[in-house]
Amino acid sequence: MSNALNSTLEWQQEDRDHHLHPFTDIAQLSKKGVRVITRGEGVYIWDSEGEKLIDGMSGLWCVNLGYGRKELSDVAAKQMNELAFYNTFFQTTTMPATALATLLSEVTPAGFNNVFYGNSGSESNDTVVRLVWRYWDTKGQPSKKTFIARNNAYHGSTLAGASLGGMGYMHKQGPLPLAGFEHIEQPHWYFNGGDLSPDAYGLVAARKLEDKILELGADNVAAFIGEPIQGAGGVIVPPDTYWPEIQRICRKYDVLLVSDEVICGFGRTGEWFGCQSFGFEPDLMTMAKGMSSGYIPISGVMVHDRIVEVLKDSGDFNHGYTYSGHPVSTAVAHANITILRDEGIVERVKTDIGPYFQGRLQEFVDHPLVGQVRGRGLIAAMELVKDKETRKGFEKVGEVGMICRNHCFENNIIMRATGDAMLLAPPLVITKTEVDELMEKAHMCLDMTAKDLGFM
């Protein structure tokens, strides 16, 4: 044990000396020290001191197939030995890039037959901005430049991605958002719905888009972008009335509709894509994370045929990345999606493990700290509140969530805190026995938090 501990201390010191982490207080992490993760198998990960943790967040919403799928590492090694890299510029391609594009056209909704590759969700959302601008320029409507998104949405951390997103704490480190990016109310019935039913509130929230379009002028609005379920914002599940009304408004005012499928895509909600779970038909879809189960960086923008037909007349599209369509990334993503399809994993989320997971979560409704349980498929949130009757949250948002998250980390369960919502999105291959273990540990950590606050 001392050797393992010494090794951990050495890694922590090297990390402290040389590694700047994303979305992290540098001084705080330096004082505390990192937890060093060494391996993973299925829904579990192990740290450098031998502790086994159940990963309730699929890494960062992405390890859909779970850890340790040798099929994916074998594909990566084979492709590296055959062709480690070539670009897709200059009228060239590689076989894996083309094969994946073909497979994506088969698993995405009807009308999506073309993909533009990137390396992350942030890059794909940047690409959407460029594609949409080019589309309207080609249509002879260059004034249509403004994007509308939602408050508390997350669309990445590049300049365009952070501008699309509605995270105030990101905008403060600006100047962000950049000009041409506007935001409307997020469809969070629990805190914003008041006395309205969820369905009635869904229409009210959606019509904020119409108000914003009329304020800006439809001739100036290029697109509306939204995650089917807002993930990093706290797993905000919109009422069923919301997305059909959003689509109606977009069509009415000739505004493109973009579905950010970076978290919801590839089975998370029980359908291949979140837009299918909520019954709307976007013009473009961004994807990443579950596209390769996080095994290797890759992302894409699926572009509907009606958009591609216009872009064919636009000449050169002066945008792209060195690693767009990287042969190793596309080979691994192809293998990943093939497994999802051939093993019926998406259907299992819809009809078996997803309903079981959501059913077990309903047991938390009676917990003294939990005001609302919300979710779809294998994504969920438990909203921790001060007063369940009035839906009143805690004064200092996020403090209680961090207390609970720390209890989770100390008790070897990975559960994310966003504000005071505790989030779960386990690998799609999780078993019912593993769901039971996840729920047991989550309940224990919620009880510890409630006792810290005097609720139990």
C-alpha positions in Angstrom: 0.0 0.0 0.0 2.9 2.4 0.8 4.3 1.9 -2.7 0.9 2.6 -4.2 0.6 5.7 -2.0 4.0 6.9 -2.8 3.3 6.5 -6.5 0.1 8.4 -6.2 1.9 11.3 -4.4 4.5 11.4 -7.1 1.8 11.6 -9.8 0.0 14.3 -7.9 3.1 16.3 -7.6 3.9 16.0 -11.3 0.3 16.9 -12.1 0.5 19.9 -9.8 3.7 21.1 -11.4 2.7 20.6 -15.1 -1.0 20.1 -15.8 -3.6 22.8 -16.1 -7.1 21.2 -15.9 -10.3 22.2 -17.6 -13.0 24.0 -15.6 -10.9 23.9 -12.5 -9.7 26.2 -9.7 -6.0 25.9 -10.1 -5.0 26.8 -6.6 -7.7 24.6 -5.0 -6.8 21.6 -7.0 -3.1 22.1 -6.3 -3.8 22.1 -2.6 -6.0 19.1 -2.7 -4.3 16.9 -5.3 -5.8 14.9 -8.1 -7.3 11.5 -8.0 -5.3 9.4 -10.5 -7.5 7.0 -12.5 -5.6 4.0 -13.9 -8.0 1.6 -15.6 -11.6 0.8 -16.4 -13.8 -2.2 -17.1 -17.5 -2.1 -17.8 -19.1 0.5 -15.5 -16.2 0.6 -13.1 -12.9 2.6 -12.9 -10.0 2.1 -10.5 -7.6 4.7 -9.1 -3.9 4.5 -8.4 -4.5 3.4 -4.8 -6.7 0.4 -5.9 -10.1 1.9 -5.1 -12.9 0.7 -7.3 -15.5 3.3 -8.3 -18.8 2.8 -10.0 -19.0 5.4 -12.8 -22.5 6.9 -12.8 -21.5 9.6 -15.4 -20.0 7.5 -18.2 -16.7 9.5 -17.9 -18.1 12.8 -19.2 -21.5 11.6 -20.6 -19.6 9.6 -23.2 -18.5 6.0 -22.4 -21.7 4.5 -23.8 -20.3 1.1 -24.3 -18.5 1.0 -21.0 -14.8 0.6 -20.4 -12.5 -2.1 -21.7 -14.2 -3.0 -25.0 -11.3 -4.8 -26.7 -13.0 -4.6 -30.1 -12.5 -0.9 -30.1 -8.8 -1.0 -29.1 -8.1 -3.7 -31.7 -9.7 -1.6 -34.4 -7.6 1.4 -33.4 -4.3 -0.7 -33.4 -5.1 -2.2 -36.8 -5.9 1.1 -38.4 -2.8 2.7 -36.9 -0.6 0.0 -38.4 -2.3 0.4 -41.8 -2.7 4.2 -42.0 -2.2 6.2 -38.9 -3.1 9.5 -40.5 -4.1 11.2 -43.7 -6.2 14.3 -44.1 -9.5 14.8 -45.9 -8.4 18.1 -47.5 -7.4 18.4 -51.2 -10.0 16.1 -52.6 -8.9 13.0 -50.7 -10.5 10.6 -48.2 -9.7 7.5 -46.3 -11.8 4.3 -46.3 -12.7 4.6 -42.6 -13.9 8.2 -43.0 -16.2 7.3 -45.9 -17.4 4.1 -44.3 -18.4 5.9 -41.1 -20.2 8.6 -43.1 -22.2 5.9 -44.8 -23.1 4.2 -41.5 -24.1 7.5 -39.9 -26.5 8.1 -42.8 -28.1 4.8 -41.9 -28.6 5.3 -38.1 -29.6 9.0 -38.2 -33.1 10.2 -38.9 -34.3 10.3 -42.5 -32.9 13.0 -44.7 -29.5 13.1 -42.9 -27.0 11.8 -45.5 -24.0 13.9 -45.0 -21.5 14.5 -42.2 -18.8 17.1 -41.6 -16.2 15.7 -39.1 -14.5 17.4 -36.2 -12.8 16.3 -33.0 -15.1 17.6 -30.2 -18.6 18.8 -29.5 -17.2 22.4 -29.3 -15.7 22.1 -32.7 -19.0 20.7 -34.2 -20.9 23.6 -32.8 -18.4 26.0 -34.2 -18.8 24.2 -37.5 -22.6 24.6 -37.3 -22.2 28.4 -37.1 -20.0 28.5 -40.2 -22.3 26.1 -42.1 -25.4 28.1 -41.2 -23.9 31.4 -42.2 -22.7 29.9 -45.5 -26.2 28.5 -46.1 -27.9 31.9 -45.7 -25.2 33.7 -47.7 -25.8 31.2 -50.6 -29.5 31.7 -50.3 -29.0 35.5 -50.8 -30.0 36.3 -47.2 -26.7 37.5 -45.7 -28.4 39.4 -42.9 -29.5 36.1 -41.3 -26.6 35.8 -38.9 -27.9 35.7 -35.3 -28.1 32.5 -33.4 -30.6 32.0 -30.6 -30.0 29.5 -27.8 -31.1 29.1 -24.2 -29.9 30.4 -20.8 -27.9 27.8 -18.9 -27.3 25.8 -22.1 -23.9 24.3 -22.8 -22.6 24.0 -26.4 -18.8 23.9 -25.8 -16.0 26.2 -24.5 -14.6 27.6 -27.7 -15.4 31.2 -28.4 -18.4 30.3 -30.6 -19.4 27.4 -28.4 -19.3 29.5 -25.3 -21.3 32.2 -27.0 -23.9 29.7 -28.1 -24.1 28.4 -24.6 -25.9 30.3 -21.9 -23.6 29.7 -19.0 -23.2 33.0 -17.1 -20.1 32.0 -15.3 -18.4 31.3 -18.6 -19.5 34.6 -20.1 -18.0 36.5 -17.2 -14.6 35.4 -18.3 -15.3 37.0 -21.7 -16.2 39.4 -23.2 -18.8 36.8 -24.1 -21.1 36.1 -25.7 -19.8 37.4 -29.0 -22.1 39.7 -31.0 -24.8 37.8 -32.8 -25.6 35.3 -30.1 -28.9 35.7 -28.1 -30.5 33.6 -25.4 -34.0 32.9 -24.1 -35.4 31.2 -21.0 -34.6 27.5 -20.5 -37.6 25.2 -20.3 -37.1 24.4 -16.6 -40.7 23.8 -15.4 -39.6 22.9 -11.8 -38.2 26.4 -11.0 -39.9 28.5 -13.8 -43.3 26.9 -14.3 -45.1 28.4 -11.3 -48.7 27.3 -11.2 -48.7 26.1 -14.8 -48.9 22.5 -15.7 -45.8 21.2 -17.4 -47.5 21.0 -20.8 -48.8 24.6 -20.5 -45.4 25.8 -19.4 -43.8 24.0 -22.3 -45.7 26.2 -24.7 -45.0 29.4 -22.8 -41.2 28.6 -22.7 -41.2 27.7 -26.4 -43.0 31.0 -27.4 -40.1 32.9 -25.8 -38.3 32.0 -29.1 -41.0 33.7 -31.1 -40.8 36.8 -29.0 -37.0 36.9 -29.5 -37.3 36.4 -33.3 -39.9 39.2 -33.5 -37.6 41.4 -31.3 -34.6 40.8 -33.6 -36.4 40.6 -36.9 -36.8 37.3 -38.7 -34.6 38.5 -41.5 -31.7 38.7 -39.0 -32.1 35.3 -37.3 -30.2 32.4 -38.7 -30.9 29.5 -36.4 -32.1 28.2 -33.0 -29.9 25.6 -31.3 -30.8 23.5 -28.3 -29.9 20.2 -26.6 -33.0 17.9 -26.6 -32.2 17.6 -22.8 -29.9 20.2 -21.4 -27.1 18.1 -19.9 -24.4 20.1 -18.2 -27.1 22.7 -17.3 -28.6 20.1 -14.9 -30.4 17.5 -17.0 -33.3 19.9 -17.8 -36.0 17.7 -19.4 -38.4 19.9 -21.3 -42.2 19.3 -21.3 -43.5 17.2 -24.2 -45.1 20.3 -25.7 -41.9 22.2 -25.9 -40.0 20.9 -28.9 -42.9 20.5 -31.4 -43.7 24.2 -30.7 -40.1 25.2 -31.1 -40.1 23.5 -34.5 -43.4 25.2 -35.5 -41.9 28.6 -34.7 -38.7 27.9 -36.6 -40.6 26.8 -39.7 -42.9 29.8 -39.5 -40.1 32.3 -39.5 -37.7 30.5 -41.8 -35.2 29.9 -39.0 -33.0 26.8 -39.1 -33.3 24.3 -36.2 -30.1 22.7 -34.8 -30.3 19.8 -32.3 -27.1 19.5 -30.2 -26.9 15.8 -29.8 -23.5 15.7 -28.1 -24.9 14.2 -24.9 -28.2 12.8 -26.1 -27.0 11.1 -29.2 -26.2 7.4 -29.7 -28.8 5.9 -27.4 -28.7 8.0 -24.2 -32.4 8.8 -24.2 -33.6 5.4 -25.5 -33.6 6.5 -29.2 -30.6 6.8 -31.4 -30.9 10.6 -31.1 -32.7 12.9 -28.6 -34.7 14.7 -31.3 -36.4 11.4 -32.0 -37.4 11.1 -28.3 -39.0 14.5 -28.3 -40.6 14.4 -31.8 -38.9 17.1 -33.7 -37.0 17.2 -37.0 -33.9 19.4 -37.0 -32.0 20.8 -40.0 -28.6 20.0 -38.5 -27.4 17.8 -35.7 -24.1 18.0 -33.8 -22.7 14.9 -32.2 -19.6 13.7 -30.3 -19.1 11.8 -27.0 -21.1 8.6 -27.6 -20.0 8.6 -31.3 -16.9 6.7 -30.2 -17.9 6.0 -26.6 -15.2 8.4 -25.7 -12.5 6.0 -26.7 -10.9 8.5 -29.1 -11.7 12.1 -30.0 -14.2 12.6 -32.8 -17.3 14.6 -33.6 -19.5 15.4 -36.5 -22.3 17.6 -37.8 -25.0 15.8 -39.7 -26.5 18.1 -42.3 -30.0 17.5 -43.7 -30.3 17.0 -47.5 -32.3 20.3 -47.8 -29.3 22.2 -46.5 -26.7 20.2 -48.5 -28.6 21.0 -51.7 -28.1 24.7 -51.1 -24.4 24.3 -50.0 -23.6 22.5 -53.3 -24.0 25.9 -54.9 -21.8 27.7 -52.4 -18.3 27.1 -53.8 -15.5 26.3 -51.4 -16.4 26.0 -47.7 -13.4 27.5 -46.1 -13.5 25.6 -42.8 -12.1 22.4 -41.4 -9.6 20.8 -39.1 -6.4 18.9 -39.6 -8.0 15.8 -38.0 -11.4 16.1 -39.6 -12.2 12.5 -40.5 -9.1 11.1 -38.9 -8.8 7.4 -40.1 -8.2 6.0 -36.6 -11.0 8.0 -35.0 -13.5 7.2 -37.8 -12.5 3.5 -37.7 -13.1 3.3 -33.9 -16.4 5.3 -34.2 -17.6 2.9 -36.9 -16.9 -0.1 -34.7 -18.6 1.6 -31.7 -21.8 2.4 -33.6 -21.8 -1.1 -35.2 -21.8 -2.6 -31.7 -24.5 -0.3 -30.5 -26.6 -1.4 -33.5 -25.8 -5.1 -33.7 -26.1 -5.7 -29.9 -29.4 -3.8 -29.7 -28.1 -1.6 -27.0 -30.2 1.5 -28.0 -33.4 -0.6 -27.9 -32.4 -2.1 -24.6 -32.1 1.4 -23.1 -35.6 2.2 -24.4 -37.4 -1.0 -23.4 -35.4 -2.6 -20.6 -32.6 -1.0 -18.6 -33.8 2.6 -19.1 -37.2 2.0 -17.6 -35.6 0.0 -14.8 -33.2 2.8 -14.1 -35.9 5.5 -14.2 -38.1 3.3 -12.0 -35.5 2.9 -9.3 -34.9 6.7 -9.4 -38.5 7.3 -8.5 -37.7 5.9 -5.1 -35.8 9.1 -4.3 -39.0 11.3 -4.7 -39.7 10.7 -1.0 -36.2 11.7 0.2 -36.3 14.8 2.4 -33.8 16.6 0.2 -35.2 15.7 -3.3 -37.7 18.0 -4.8 -37.8 16.5 -8.3 -36.5 13.5 -10.1 -36.3 14.0 -13.9 -34.9 12.0 -16.7 -35.2 9.9 -19.9 -33.5 6.6 -20.8 -30.2 6.5 -19.0 -29.9 10.2 -18.1 -31.4 11.7 -14.9 -31.2 14.4 -12.2 -32.3 14.7 -8.6 -32.9 18.3 -7.7 -31.9 19.0 -4.0 -34.1 21.7 -2.5 -34.6 23.5 0.8 -38.4 23.3 0.7 -40.1 20.6 -1.3 -43.6 22.1 -0.9 -42.7 25.5 -2.3 -40.0 24.2 -4.8 -37.6 26.6 -3.0 -33.9 25.9 -3.6 -31.0 26.7 -1.3 -29.8 30.3 -0.9 -26.2 29.6 -2.0 -26.8 27.6 -5.2 -24.3 24.8 -5.6 -23.1 24.5 -2.0 -25.3 21.5 -1.1 -24.6 19.9 -4.5 -20.9 20.0 -3.7 -21.4 18.5 -0.2 -23.3 15.6 -1.8 -20.7 15.2 -4.6 -17.9 15.0 -2.1 -19.7 12.3 -0.2 -20.1 10.4 -3.5 -16.4 10.7 -4.3 -15.4 9.5 -0.9 -17.8 6.5 -1.2 -16.6 5.4 -4.7 -19.6 6.6 -6.8 -19.2 9.1 -9.6 -22.3 11.4 -9.5 -22.0 14.9 -10.9 -23.3 18.0 -9.2 -24.7 20.9 -11.3 -25.9 23.6 -9.0 -27.8 21.5 -6.4 -28.9 18.9 -8.9 -27.2 15.5 -8.7 -26.8 14.0 -12.2 -26.5 10.5 -13.4 -25.7 9.1 -16.9 -24.2 5.7 -16.6 -22.8 3.6 -19.5 -25.6 2.1 -21.6 -24.3 -1.4 -20.9 -25.0 -1.1 -17.2 -26.8 -4.2 -15.7 -29.8 -4.1 -13.3 -27.6 -5.4 -10.6 -25.2 -2.5 -11.2 -28.1 -0.1 -11.3 -29.1 -1.4 -7.9 -25.5 -0.8 -6.6 -25.6 2.7 -8.1 -28.9 3.5 -6.4 -27.8 2.1 -3.0 -24.6 4.2 -3.0 -26.5 7.3 -4.2 -29.1 6.9 -1.4 -26.3 6.6 1.1 -24.6 9.8 -0.1 -27.9 11.7 -0.1 -28.6 10.5 3.5 -25.1 11.7 4.5 -25.8 15.1 2.9 -29.2 15.4 4.6 -27.7 14.6 8.0 -25.0 17.3 7.4 -27.8 19.8 6.9 -30.0 18.6 9.7 -32.7 17.2 7.4 -32.4 13.7 9.0 
